[in-house]
Amino acid sequence: MEVSFSDRVEVPNHVLVCSLEKELVLLSLELECYFGLDEIGTRMWQALTNAETIDDAYGILSAEFDVDPERLRQDLSELLGKLTEKGLLRICSSNAKSAPSI
């Protein structure tokens, strides 16, 4: 999956997020499956879901971690691919408005 870092992410309404110490458990009520994130994956999730764009999250993470920029870009893209494939994140155009919360 090719990800545009100018896009943003949103968490679908059917996904529950539970924090366990420094890790996250994501539960898809729609697919009845769960996915665990380790400490680094959790930090990536937090940056992605709080930043305006994927590129903003990348900037935050690159300032926090001493890692080769291309490696970080690859790891972030890989995580995004897995999470969107499982329906745990949705990638949206940075121009698209998110759906209102109920």
Backbone as a printed PyTorch tensor [residue, N CA C, xyz], in Angstrom:
tensor([[[  0.8390,  -1.1800,   0.0000],
         [  0.0000,   0.0000,   0.0000],
         [  0.8820,   1.2410,   0.0000]],

        [[  0.6570,   2.1070,  -0.9390],
         [  1.4060,   3.3670,  -1.0350],
         [  0.6710,   4.4220,  -0.2110]],

        [[  1.3850,   5.0020,   0.7290],
         [  0.7950,   5.9800,   1.6360],
         [  1.3290,   7.3620,   1.2930]],

        [[  0.4260,   8.3290,   1.1840],
         [  0.8310,   9.7100,   0.9980],
         [  0.9540,  10.3370,   2.3770]],

        [[  2.1280,  10.8450,   2.6960],
         [  2.3480,  11.4130,   4.0150],
         [  1.6260,  12.7530,   4.1880]],

        [[  1.0100,  13.2730,   3.1290],
         [  0.2090,  14.4930,   3.2690],
         [ -1.2120,  14.1650,   3.7450]],

        [[ -1.5730,  12.8760,   3.7380],
         [ -2.8800,  12.4420,   4.2170],
         [ -2.8910,  12.4010,   5.7430]],

        [[ -4.0550,  12.1220,   6.3040],
         [ -4.1920,  11.9990,   7.7480],
         [ -4.8740,  10.6670,   8.0530]],

        [[ -4.8870,  10.2990,   9.3180],
         [ -5.5570,   9.0620,   9.7050],
         [ -6.6830,   9.3710,  10.6810]],

        [[ -7.6340,   8.4610,  10.7270],
         [ -8.6900,   8.5410,  11.7380],
         [ -9.0020,   7.1300,  12.1990]],

        [[ -9.4780,   7.0310,  13.4110],
         [ -9.8460,   5.7480,  13.9940],
         [-11.3300,   5.5240,  13.7220]],

        [[-11.6670,   4.4300,  13.0430],
         [-13.0870,   4.1510,  12.7840],
         [-13.8630,   3.9710,  14.0970]],

        [[-15.1530,   4.2440,  14.0640],
         [-16.0000,   4.1520,  15.2590],
         [-16.0710,   2.7450,  15.8360]],

        [[-15.8410,   1.7270,  15.0130],
         [-15.9630,   0.3460,  15.4900],
         [-14.6790,  -0.1720,  16.1510]],

        [[-13.6960,   0.6900,  16.3680],
         [-12.4240,   0.2710,  16.9570],
         [-12.3300,   0.7940,  18.3940]],

        [[-12.0910,  -0.1290,  19.3030],
         [-11.8520,   0.2220,  20.6990],
         [-10.3550,   0.1640,  20.9650]],

        [[ -9.8550,   1.0990,  21.7610],
         [ -8.4350,   1.1830,  22.0710],
         [ -8.2770,   1.0840,  23.5800]],

        [[ -7.4550,   0.1470,  24.0200],
         [ -7.2220,  -0.0560,  25.4460],
         [ -5.7160,   0.0220,  25.7160]],

        [[ -5.3470,   0.8660,  26.6670],
         [ -3.9480,   1.0460,  27.0320],
         [ -3.5950,   0.1120,  28.1820]],

        [[ -2.5010,  -0.6270,  28.0180],
         [ -1.9820,  -1.5150,  29.0540],
         [ -0.5200,  -1.1640,  29.2790]],

        [[ -0.2640,  -0.3930,  30.3290],
         [  1.0610,   0.1400,  30.6150],
         [  1.5420,   0.9450,  29.4120]],

        [[  2.6130,   0.5230,  28.7350],
         [  3.1360,   1.2850,  27.5940],
         [  2.7390,   0.6730,  26.2570]],

        [[  1.7530,  -0.2120,  26.2730],
         [  1.3090,  -0.8770,  25.0560],
         [ -0.1770,  -0.6270,  24.8360]],

        [[ -0.6340,  -0.8850,  23.6090],
         [ -2.0410,  -0.7280,  23.2610],
         [ -2.6090,  -2.0320,  22.7340]],

        [[ -3.8720,  -2.2400,  23.0060],
         [ -4.6290,  -3.3180,  22.3880],
         [ -5.7570,  -2.6510,  21.6150]],

        [[ -5.8550,  -2.9780,  20.3340],
         [ -6.8910,  -2.4280,  19.4590],
         [ -7.8860,  -3.5400,  19.1630]],

        [[ -9.1600,  -3.2650,  19.3240],
         [-10.1990,  -4.2540,  19.1020],
         [-11.1650,  -3.7470,  18.0490]],

        [[-11.3200,  -4.5300,  16.9940],
         [-12.2960,  -4.2070,  15.9520],
         [-13.5860,  -4.9420,  16.2780]],

        [[-14.6260,  -4.1790,  16.6510],
         [-15.9230,  -4.7790,  16.9270],
         [-16.5570,  -5.3170,  15.6510]],

        [[-16.2120,  -4.7150,  14.5350],
         [-16.7590,  -5.1190,  13.2410],
         [-16.2210,  -6.4870,  12.8150]],

        [[-14.9130,  -6.6970,  12.9660],
         [-14.2820,  -7.9490,  12.5380],
         [-14.0680,  -8.9290,  13.6810]],

        [[-14.3560,  -8.4780,  14.9020],
         [-14.1630,  -9.2960,  16.0910],
         [-12.7430,  -9.8340,  16.1870]],

        [[-11.7760,  -8.9380,  16.0120],
         [-10.3740,  -9.3200,  16.1360],
         [ -9.6330,  -8.2260,  16.8860]],

        [[ -8.4930,  -8.5990,  17.4460],
         [ -7.7040,  -7.6040,  18.1570],
         [ -6.2800,  -7.6040,  17.6410]],

        [[ -5.5860,  -6.5290,  17.9470],
         [ -4.2270,  -6.3140,  17.4560],
         [ -3.4640,  -5.6160,  18.5750]],

        [[ -2.3120,  -6.1270,  18.9360],
         [ -1.5070,  -5.5270,  19.9860],
         [ -0.3500,  -4.7290,  19.4170]],

        [[ -0.0570,  -3.6090,  20.0540],
         [  1.0820,  -2.7770,  19.6640],
         [  2.0700,  -2.7090,  20.8180]],

        [[  3.3500,  -2.9030,  20.5040],
         [  4.3820,  -2.7610,  21.5260],
         [  4.6120,  -1.2760,  21.8150]],

        [[  5.6070,  -0.9810,  22.6290],
         [  5.8400,   0.3960,  23.0580],
         [  6.1030,   1.3410,  21.8800]],

        [[  6.8900,   0.9050,  20.9120],
         [  7.1990,   1.7540,  19.7480],
         [  5.9610,   1.9030,  18.8580]],

        [[  5.2640,   0.7980,  18.6130],
         [  4.0360,   0.8640,  17.8320],
         [  2.9920,   1.7540,  18.4890]],

        [[  2.9310,   1.6960,  19.8160],
         [  2.0070,   2.5510,  20.5660],
         [  2.3530,   4.0170,  20.3690]],

        [[  3.6400,   4.3430,  20.4290],
         [  4.0430,   5.7470,  20.2340],
         [  3.7290,   6.2080,  18.8200]],

        [[  3.9140,   5.3150,  17.8380],
         [  3.5660,   5.6530,  16.4480],
         [  2.0640,   5.9070,  16.3340]],

        [[  1.2510,   5.0430,  16.9590],
         [ -0.2090,   5.2060,  16.9510],
         [ -0.5900,   6.5580,  17.5350]],

        [[ -0.0160,   6.8860,  18.6800],
         [ -0.3260,   8.1530,  19.3380],
         [  0.0150,   9.3400,  18.4450]],

        [[  1.1950,   9.2910,  17.8300],
         [  1.5980,  10.3910,  16.9440],
         [  0.6620,  10.4740,  15.7430]],

        [[  0.3570,   9.3330,  15.1430],
         [ -0.5050,   9.3110,  13.9560],
         [ -1.9130,   9.8110,  14.2480]],

        [[ -2.4720,   9.4190,  15.3730],
         [ -3.8610,   9.7680,  15.6660],
         [ -4.0050,  11.1660,  16.2630]],

        [[ -2.9070,  11.7780,  16.6650],
         [ -2.9720,  13.1330,  17.2300],
         [ -2.4580,  14.2100,  16.2730]],

        [[ -1.7280,  13.8240,  15.2550],
         [ -1.1560,  14.8010,  14.3240],
         [ -2.1580,  15.1450,  13.2200]],

        [[ -1.9770,  16.3130,  12.6220],
         [ -2.8370,  16.7400,  11.5160],
         [ -2.6380,  15.8830,  10.2670]],

        [[ -1.3930,  15.4950,  10.0110],
         [ -1.0770,  14.6680,   8.8330],
         [ -0.0950,  13.5790,   9.2380]],

        [[  0.0480,  12.6030,   8.3740],
         [  1.0280,  11.5410,   8.6030],
         [  2.4290,  12.1420,   8.6230]],

        [[  2.6760,  13.1350,   7.7760],
         [  3.9790,  13.7850,   7.7500],
         [  4.2720,  14.5030,   9.0660]],

        [[  3.2720,  15.1090,   9.6770],
         [  3.4520,  15.7390,  10.9830],
         [  3.8340,  14.6910,  12.0290]],

        [[  3.1620,  13.5370,  11.9860],
         [  3.4880,  12.4430,  12.9070],
         [  4.9110,  11.9660,  12.6700]],

        [[  5.2970,  11.8620,  11.4080],
         [  6.6640,  11.4610,  11.0510],
         [  7.6730,  12.4440,  11.6550]],

        [[  7.3850,  13.7420,  11.5700],
         [  8.2760,  14.7550,  12.1350],
         [  8.4100,  14.6280,  13.6420]],

        [[  7.2940,  14.3760,  14.3120],
         [  7.3070,  14.1910,  15.7660],
         [  8.1680,  12.9830,  16.1290]],

        [[  7.9440,  11.8810,  15.4380],
         [  8.6680,  10.6520,  15.7390],
         [ 10.1570,  10.7650,  15.4100]],

        [[ 10.4830,  11.4500,  14.3190],
         [ 11.8950,  11.5850,  13.9560],
         [ 12.6480,  12.4350,  14.9730]],

        [[ 11.9400,  13.3560,  15.6370],
         [ 12.5700,  14.1640,  16.6840],
         [ 12.7600,  13.3540,  17.9730]],

        [[ 11.9100,  12.3580,  18.1850],
         [ 11.9640,  11.5570,  19.4100],
         [ 12.9090,  10.3720,  19.3290]],

        [[ 13.0340,   9.7740,  18.1490],
         [ 13.8060,   8.5500,  18.0050],
         [ 15.0660,   8.7910,  17.1880]],

        [[ 16.1530,   8.2000,  17.6370],
         [ 17.4150,   8.2550,  16.9080],
         [ 17.4240,   7.1000,  15.9010]],

        [[ 16.8690,   7.3740,  14.7240],
         [ 16.7040,   6.3370,  13.7120],
         [ 16.9300,   6.9610,  12.3380]],

        [[ 17.4030,   6.1440,  11.4170],
         [ 17.5820,   6.5930,  10.0390],
         [ 16.2270,   7.0590,   9.4920]],

        [[ 16.1620,   8.2530,   8.9110],
         [ 14.8810,   8.7900,   8.4230],
         [ 14.1500,   7.8470,   7.4600]],

        [[ 14.8850,   7.1950,   6.5710],
         [ 14.2360,   6.2910,   5.6190],
         [ 13.6820,   5.0590,   6.3320]],

        [[ 14.3850,   4.5810,   7.3360],
         [ 13.9080,   3.4260,   8.1160],
         [ 12.6120,   3.7800,   8.8500]],

        [[ 12.5660,   4.9720,   9.4430],
         [ 11.3610,   5.4200,  10.1310],
         [ 10.2020,   5.5270,   9.1510]],

        [[ 10.4500,   6.0970,   7.9820],
         [  9.4010,   6.2370,   6.9550],
         [  8.8850,   4.8570,   6.5500]],

        [[  9.7870,   3.9120,   6.3790],
         [  9.4140,   2.5510,   5.9850],
         [  8.6050,   1.8690,   7.1010]],

        [[  9.0720,   1.9850,   8.3450],
         [  8.3700,   1.3610,   9.4700],
         [  6.9820,   1.9670,   9.6700]],

        [[  6.8770,   3.2740,   9.5410],
         [  5.5970,   3.9560,   9.6840],
         [  4.6320,   3.5280,   8.5710]],

        [[  5.1340,   3.4520,   7.3510],
         [  4.3030,   3.0040,   6.2210],
         [  3.8350,   1.5650,   6.4230]],

        [[  4.7270,   0.7230,   6.9200],
         [  4.3850,  -0.6770,   7.1630],
         [  3.3020,  -0.8010,   8.2360]],

        [[  3.4530,  -0.0620,   9.3200],
         [  2.4400,  -0.0900,  10.3760],
         [  1.1030,   0.4260,   9.8450]],

        [[  1.1290,   1.5160,   9.1110],
         [ -0.1030,   2.0510,   8.5180],
         [ -0.7730,   1.0150,   7.6160]],

        [[  0.0270,   0.3230,   6.8280],
         [ -0.5090,  -0.7060,   5.9380],
         [ -1.2070,  -1.8100,   6.7060]],

        [[ -0.5780,  -2.2960,   7.7660],
         [ -1.1680,  -3.3690,   8.5720],
         [ -2.4480,  -2.9100,   9.2540]],

        [[ -2.4110,  -1.7120,   9.8320],
         [ -3.5820,  -1.2250,  10.5670],
         [ -4.7550,  -0.9110,   9.6500]],

        [[ -4.4880,  -0.3620,   8.4740],
         [ -5.5890,  -0.0760,   7.5480],
         [ -6.1270,  -1.3650,   6.9310]],

        [[ -5.2430,  -2.3110,   6.6720],
         [ -5.6730,  -3.6050,   6.1220],
         [ -6.6240,  -4.3150,   7.0740]],

        [[ -6.3850,  -4.1810,   8.3670],
         [ -7.2300,  -4.8170,   9.3780],
         [ -8.4180,  -3.9390,   9.7820]],

        [[ -8.5400,  -2.7580,   9.1670],
         [ -9.6600,  -1.8730,   9.4490],
         [ -9.5530,  -1.1410,  10.7800]],

        [[ -8.3320,  -1.0540,  11.3330],
         [ -8.1380,  -0.4090,  12.6270],
         [ -7.8190,   1.0710,  12.4990]],

        [[ -7.4210,   1.4960,  11.3220],
         [ -7.1990,   2.9060,  10.9870],
         [ -7.7330,   3.1410,   9.6010]],

        [[ -8.1090,   4.3710,   9.3430],
         [ -8.5660,   4.7700,   8.0140],
         [ -7.7000,   5.9410,   7.5720]],

        [[ -7.1630,   5.8590,   6.3600],
         [ -6.3780,   6.9610,   5.8070],
         [ -7.3160,   7.8360,   4.9950]],

        [[ -7.2780,   9.1350,   5.2850],
         [ -8.1580,  10.0980,   4.6310],
         [ -7.3210,  11.1840,   3.9870]],

        [[ -7.8450,  11.7400,   2.9320],
         [ -7.1920,  12.8870,   2.3130],
         [ -7.1140,  13.9960,   3.3370]],

        [[ -6.0170,  14.7150,   3.3560],
         [ -5.8680,  15.8080,   4.3160],
         [ -6.9120,  16.9030,   4.0820]],

        [[ -7.5460,  16.8920,   2.9190],
         [ -8.5860,  17.8840,   2.6080],
         [ -9.9680,  17.4230,   3.0490]],

        [[-10.1220,  16.1090,   3.3330],
         [-11.4300,  15.5780,   3.6960],
         [-11.7290,  15.8730,   5.1620]],

        [[-12.9670,  16.1730,   5.4330],
         [-13.4130,  16.4070,   6.8080],
         [-13.7360,  15.0570,   7.4450]],

        [[-13.4350,  14.9190,   8.7280],
         [-13.7800,  13.6830,   9.4130],
         [-15.2730,  13.6860,   9.7290]],

        [[-15.8200,  12.4680,   9.8580],
         [-17.2350,  12.3370,  10.1700],
         [-17.4990,  12.8150,  11.5800]],

        [[-18.6320,  13.4640,  11.7930],
         [-18.9320,  13.9510,  13.1460],
         [-19.1280,  12.7850,  14.1090]],

        [[-18.7110,  12.9730,  15.3510],
         [-18.8960,  11.9600,  16.3810],
         [-20.3350,  11.9830,  16.8530]],

        [[-20.8300,  10.8310,  17.2150],
         [-22.2070,  10.7320,  17.7120],
         [-22.1820,  10.6820,  19.2170]]])
